[in-house]
């Protein structure tokens, strides 16, 4: 068993690894979030152009795109949070879990 004690990384190395992992996960989440926001913005611009010929009294159809977009974004963020918590990265997993809860609340808020 003394070999295992020699091979364990120091606290400094594990903190550096955790910091790099946190940065990588957050950059990936921000990139995915920007893709969802851009897709929803382009969809909204398309709806504004299509709605110019309609009468003002007509009811717009239900739009499920925000619910599907933010729900699809919350699902992998939640799965990533659970995986990070299971492998022992508690701080990173907690940040991911907080982001997942925020996205889930936003998804439920945009429910038509």
Biotite code that builds the C-alpha atoms (Angstrom):
import biotite.structure as struc

atoms = struc.array([
    struc.Atom([0.000, 0.000, 0.000], chain_id="A", res_id=1, res_name="UNK", atom_name="CA", element="C"),
    struc.Atom([2.892, 2.505, 0.304], chain_id="A", res_id=2, res_name="UNK", atom_name="CA", element="C"),
    struc.Atom([2.930, 2.779, -3.498], chain_id="A", res_id=3, res_name="UNK", atom_name="CA", element="C"),
    struc.Atom([-0.560, 4.318, -3.465], chain_id="A", res_id=4, res_name="UNK", atom_name="CA", element="C"),
    struc.Atom([0.506, 6.993, -1.016], chain_id="A", res_id=5, res_name="UNK", atom_name="CA", element="C"),
    struc.Atom([3.401, 7.946, -3.285], chain_id="A", res_id=6, res_name="UNK", atom_name="CA", element="C"),
    struc.Atom([1.183, 8.226, -6.375], chain_id="A", res_id=7, res_name="UNK", atom_name="CA", element="C"),
    struc.Atom([-1.545, 10.460, -4.873], chain_id="A", res_id=8, res_name="UNK", atom_name="CA", element="C"),
    struc.Atom([-1.399, 14.007, -6.254], chain_id="A", res_id=9, res_name="UNK", atom_name="CA", element="C"),
    struc.Atom([-0.746, 16.879, -3.918], chain_id="A", res_id=10, res_name="UNK", atom_name="CA", element="C"),
    struc.Atom([-3.462, 19.330, -2.936], chain_id="A", res_id=11, res_name="UNK", atom_name="CA", element="C"),
    struc.Atom([-1.902, 21.951, -5.205], chain_id="A", res_id=12, res_name="UNK", atom_name="CA", element="C"),
    struc.Atom([-2.134, 19.701, -8.264], chain_id="A", res_id=13, res_name="UNK", atom_name="CA", element="C"),
    struc.Atom([-5.692, 18.617, -7.507], chain_id="A", res_id=14, res_name="UNK", atom_name="CA", element="C"),
    struc.Atom([-6.750, 22.253, -7.024], chain_id="A", res_id=15, res_name="UNK", atom_name="CA", element="C"),
    struc.Atom([-5.185, 23.133, -10.379], chain_id="A", res_id=16, res_name="UNK", atom_name="CA", element="C"),
    struc.Atom([-6.946, 20.205, -12.048], chain_id="A", res_id=17, res_name="UNK", atom_name="CA", element="C"),
    struc.Atom([-10.272, 21.142, -10.477], chain_id="A", res_id=18, res_name="UNK", atom_name="CA", element="C"),
    struc.Atom([-9.853, 24.776, -11.537], chain_id="A", res_id=19, res_name="UNK", atom_name="CA", element="C"),
    struc.Atom([-9.062, 23.829, -15.125], chain_id="A", res_id=20, res_name="UNK", atom_name="CA", element="C"),
    struc.Atom([-12.009, 21.412, -15.196], chain_id="A", res_id=21, res_name="UNK", atom_name="CA", element="C"),
    struc.Atom([-14.330, 24.099, -13.813], chain_id="A", res_id=22, res_name="UNK", atom_name="CA", element="C"),
    struc.Atom([-13.142, 26.579, -16.428], chain_id="A", res_id=23, res_name="UNK", atom_name="CA", element="C"),
    struc.Atom([-13.585, 24.063, -19.243], chain_id="A", res_id=24, res_name="UNK", atom_name="CA", element="C"),
    struc.Atom([-17.100, 23.089, -18.137], chain_id="A", res_id=25, res_name="UNK", atom_name="CA", element="C"),
    struc.Atom([-18.206, 26.697, -17.690], chain_id="A", res_id=26, res_name="UNK", atom_name="CA", element="C"),
    struc.Atom([-16.845, 27.723, -21.105], chain_id="A", res_id=27, res_name="UNK", atom_name="CA", element="C"),
    struc.Atom([-18.706, 24.808, -22.702], chain_id="A", res_id=28, res_name="UNK", atom_name="CA", element="C"),
    struc.Atom([-21.920, 25.788, -20.888], chain_id="A", res_id=29, res_name="UNK", atom_name="CA", element="C"),
    struc.Atom([-21.594, 29.421, -21.950], chain_id="A", res_id=30, res_name="UNK", atom_name="CA", element="C"),
    struc.Atom([-21.018, 28.368, -25.567], chain_id="A", res_id=31, res_name="UNK", atom_name="CA", element="C"),
    struc.Atom([-24.086, 26.095, -25.510], chain_id="A", res_id=32, res_name="UNK", atom_name="CA", element="C"),
    struc.Atom([-26.143, 28.853, -23.881], chain_id="A", res_id=33, res_name="UNK", atom_name="CA", element="C"),
    struc.Atom([-25.101, 31.335, -26.543], chain_id="A", res_id=34, res_name="UNK", atom_name="CA", element="C"),
    struc.Atom([-26.158, 28.893, -29.251], chain_id="A", res_id=35, res_name="UNK", atom_name="CA", element="C"),
    struc.Atom([-29.616, 28.582, -27.662], chain_id="A", res_id=36, res_name="UNK", atom_name="CA", element="C"),
    struc.Atom([-29.943, 32.360, -27.275], chain_id="A", res_id=37, res_name="UNK", atom_name="CA", element="C"),
    struc.Atom([-28.861, 32.975, -30.884], chain_id="A", res_id=38, res_name="UNK", atom_name="CA", element="C"),
    struc.Atom([-31.291, 30.329, -32.174], chain_id="A", res_id=39, res_name="UNK", atom_name="CA", element="C"),
    struc.Atom([-34.162, 31.835, -30.179], chain_id="A", res_id=40, res_name="UNK", atom_name="CA", element="C"),
    struc.Atom([-33.271, 35.373, -31.306], chain_id="A", res_id=41, res_name="UNK", atom_name="CA", element="C"),
    struc.Atom([-33.180, 34.361, -34.969], chain_id="A", res_id=42, res_name="UNK", atom_name="CA", element="C"),
    struc.Atom([-36.488, 32.541, -34.531], chain_id="A", res_id=43, res_name="UNK", atom_name="CA", element="C"),
    struc.Atom([-37.996, 35.649, -32.896], chain_id="A", res_id=44, res_name="UNK", atom_name="CA", element="C"),
    struc.Atom([-36.811, 37.872, -35.733], chain_id="A", res_id=45, res_name="UNK", atom_name="CA", element="C"),
    struc.Atom([-38.371, 35.487, -38.246], chain_id="A", res_id=46, res_name="UNK", atom_name="CA", element="C"),
    struc.Atom([-41.665, 35.572, -36.382], chain_id="A", res_id=47, res_name="UNK", atom_name="CA", element="C"),
    struc.Atom([-41.657, 39.384, -36.332], chain_id="A", res_id=48, res_name="UNK", atom_name="CA", element="C"),
    struc.Atom([-41.298, 39.515, -40.118], chain_id="A", res_id=49, res_name="UNK", atom_name="CA", element="C"),
    struc.Atom([-43.972, 36.866, -40.696], chain_id="A", res_id=50, res_name="UNK", atom_name="CA", element="C"),
    struc.Atom([-46.431, 38.572, -38.340], chain_id="A", res_id=51, res_name="UNK", atom_name="CA", element="C"),
    struc.Atom([-46.447, 41.928, -40.139], chain_id="A", res_id=52, res_name="UNK", atom_name="CA", element="C"),
    struc.Atom([-49.157, 40.816, -42.604], chain_id="A", res_id=53, res_name="UNK", atom_name="CA", element="C"),
    struc.Atom([-51.528, 39.422, -39.954], chain_id="A", res_id=54, res_name="UNK", atom_name="CA", element="C"),
    struc.Atom([-54.391, 41.253, -38.320], chain_id="A", res_id=55, res_name="UNK", atom_name="CA", element="C"),
    struc.Atom([-53.794, 42.659, -34.834], chain_id="A", res_id=56, res_name="UNK", atom_name="CA", element="C"),
    struc.Atom([-56.696, 40.681, -33.339], chain_id="A", res_id=57, res_name="UNK", atom_name="CA", element="C"),
    struc.Atom([-55.333, 37.251, -34.250], chain_id="A", res_id=58, res_name="UNK", atom_name="CA", element="C"),
    struc.Atom([-53.895, 35.155, -31.436], chain_id="A", res_id=59, res_name="UNK", atom_name="CA", element="C"),
    struc.Atom([-50.296, 34.065, -32.074], chain_id="A", res_id=60, res_name="UNK", atom_name="CA", element="C"),
    struc.Atom([-49.698, 30.315, -32.045], chain_id="A", res_id=61, res_name="UNK", atom_name="CA", element="C"),
    struc.Atom([-48.072, 28.700, -29.019], chain_id="A", res_id=62, res_name="UNK", atom_name="CA", element="C"),
    struc.Atom([-44.290, 28.848, -29.176], chain_id="A", res_id=63, res_name="UNK", atom_name="CA", element="C"),
    struc.Atom([-42.586, 25.847, -27.616], chain_id="A", res_id=64, res_name="UNK", atom_name="CA", element="C"),
    struc.Atom([-39.103, 26.780, -28.856], chain_id="A", res_id=65, res_name="UNK", atom_name="CA", element="C"),
    struc.Atom([-37.955, 28.479, -25.615], chain_id="A", res_id=66, res_name="UNK", atom_name="CA", element="C"),
    struc.Atom([-39.180, 25.577, -23.512], chain_id="A", res_id=67, res_name="UNK", atom_name="CA", element="C"),
    struc.Atom([-37.471, 23.020, -25.721], chain_id="A", res_id=68, res_name="UNK", atom_name="CA", element="C"),
    struc.Atom([-34.296, 25.082, -26.100], chain_id="A", res_id=69, res_name="UNK", atom_name="CA", element="C"),
    struc.Atom([-33.730, 25.822, -22.415], chain_id="A", res_id=70, res_name="UNK", atom_name="CA", element="C"),
    struc.Atom([-34.940, 22.366, -21.396], chain_id="A", res_id=71, res_name="UNK", atom_name="CA", element="C"),
    struc.Atom([-32.510, 20.759, -23.816], chain_id="A", res_id=72, res_name="UNK", atom_name="CA", element="C"),
    struc.Atom([-29.765, 22.924, -22.342], chain_id="A", res_id=73, res_name="UNK", atom_name="CA", element="C"),
    struc.Atom([-30.711, 22.144, -18.717], chain_id="A", res_id=74, res_name="UNK", atom_name="CA", element="C"),
    struc.Atom([-30.650, 18.385, -19.233], chain_id="A", res_id=75, res_name="UNK", atom_name="CA", element="C"),
    struc.Atom([-26.942, 17.967, -20.137], chain_id="A", res_id=76, res_name="UNK", atom_name="CA", element="C"),
    struc.Atom([-25.960, 20.564, -17.526], chain_id="A", res_id=77, res_name="UNK", atom_name="CA", element="C"),
    struc.Atom([-27.782, 18.509, -14.887], chain_id="A", res_id=78, res_name="UNK", atom_name="CA", element="C"),
    struc.Atom([-26.245, 15.257, -16.082], chain_id="A", res_id=79, res_name="UNK", atom_name="CA", element="C"),
    struc.Atom([-22.787, 16.862, -16.027], chain_id="A", res_id=80, res_name="UNK", atom_name="CA", element="C"),
    struc.Atom([-23.459, 18.093, -12.476], chain_id="A", res_id=81, res_name="UNK", atom_name="CA", element="C"),
    struc.Atom([-24.399, 14.632, -11.271], chain_id="A", res_id=82, res_name="UNK", atom_name="CA", element="C"),
    struc.Atom([-21.353, 13.062, -12.934], chain_id="A", res_id=83, res_name="UNK", atom_name="CA", element="C"),
    struc.Atom([-19.028, 15.682, -11.446], chain_id="A", res_id=84, res_name="UNK", atom_name="CA", element="C"),
    struc.Atom([-20.529, 15.165, -8.003], chain_id="A", res_id=85, res_name="UNK", atom_name="CA", element="C"),
    struc.Atom([-20.156, 11.387, -8.331], chain_id="A", res_id=86, res_name="UNK", atom_name="CA", element="C"),
    struc.Atom([-16.466, 11.551, -9.286], chain_id="A", res_id=87, res_name="UNK", atom_name="CA", element="C"),
    struc.Atom([-15.664, 13.823, -6.370], chain_id="A", res_id=88, res_name="UNK", atom_name="CA", element="C"),
    struc.Atom([-15.531, 17.364, -7.783], chain_id="A", res_id=89, res_name="UNK", atom_name="CA", element="C"),
    struc.Atom([-18.004, 18.850, -5.325], chain_id="A", res_id=90, res_name="UNK", atom_name="CA", element="C"),
    struc.Atom([-17.440, 22.548, -6.031], chain_id="A", res_id=91, res_name="UNK", atom_name="CA", element="C"),
    struc.Atom([-17.679, 22.170, -9.786], chain_id="A", res_id=92, res_name="UNK", atom_name="CA", element="C"),
    struc.Atom([-20.689, 19.882, -9.439], chain_id="A", res_id=93, res_name="UNK", atom_name="CA", element="C"),
    struc.Atom([-22.395, 22.390, -7.154], chain_id="A", res_id=94, res_name="UNK", atom_name="CA", element="C"),
    struc.Atom([-21.829, 25.190, -9.686], chain_id="A", res_id=95, res_name="UNK", atom_name="CA", element="C"),
    struc.Atom([-23.245, 23.005, -12.439], chain_id="A", res_id=96, res_name="UNK", atom_name="CA", element="C"),
    struc.Atom([-26.204, 22.007, -10.299], chain_id="A", res_id=97, res_name="UNK", atom_name="CA", element="C"),
    struc.Atom([-26.939, 25.658, -9.519], chain_id="A", res_id=98, res_name="UNK", atom_name="CA", element="C"),
    struc.Atom([-26.818, 26.460, -13.243], chain_id="A", res_id=99, res_name="UNK", atom_name="CA", element="C"),
    struc.Atom([-29.139, 23.526, -13.948], chain_id="A", res_id=100, res_name="UNK", atom_name="CA", element="C"),
    struc.Atom([-31.670, 24.742, -11.376], chain_id="A", res_id=101, res_name="UNK", atom_name="CA", element="C"),
    struc.Atom([-31.519, 28.259, -12.861], chain_id="A", res_id=102, res_name="UNK", atom_name="CA", element="C"),
    struc.Atom([-32.151, 26.866, -16.358], chain_id="A", res_id=103, res_name="UNK", atom_name="CA", element="C"),
    struc.Atom([-34.988, 24.646, -15.138], chain_id="A", res_id=104, res_name="UNK", atom_name="CA", element="C"),
    struc.Atom([-36.691, 27.611, -13.444], chain_id="A", res_id=105, res_name="UNK", atom_name="CA", element="C"),
    struc.Atom([-36.246, 29.686, -16.607], chain_id="A", res_id=106, res_name="UNK", atom_name="CA", element="C"),
    struc.Atom([-37.677, 26.816, -18.674], chain_id="A", res_id=107, res_name="UNK", atom_name="CA", element="C"),
    struc.Atom([-40.743, 26.579, -16.453], chain_id="A", res_id=108, res_name="UNK", atom_name="CA", element="C"),
    struc.Atom([-41.112, 30.376, -16.580], chain_id="A", res_id=109, res_name="UNK", atom_name="CA", element="C"),
    struc.Atom([-41.240, 30.336, -20.374], chain_id="A", res_id=110, res_name="UNK", atom_name="CA", element="C"),
    struc.Atom([-43.924, 27.624, -20.453], chain_id="A", res_id=111, res_name="UNK", atom_name="CA", element="C"),
    struc.Atom([-46.784, 28.828, -22.691], chain_id="A", res_id=112, res_name="UNK", atom_name="CA", element="C"),
])
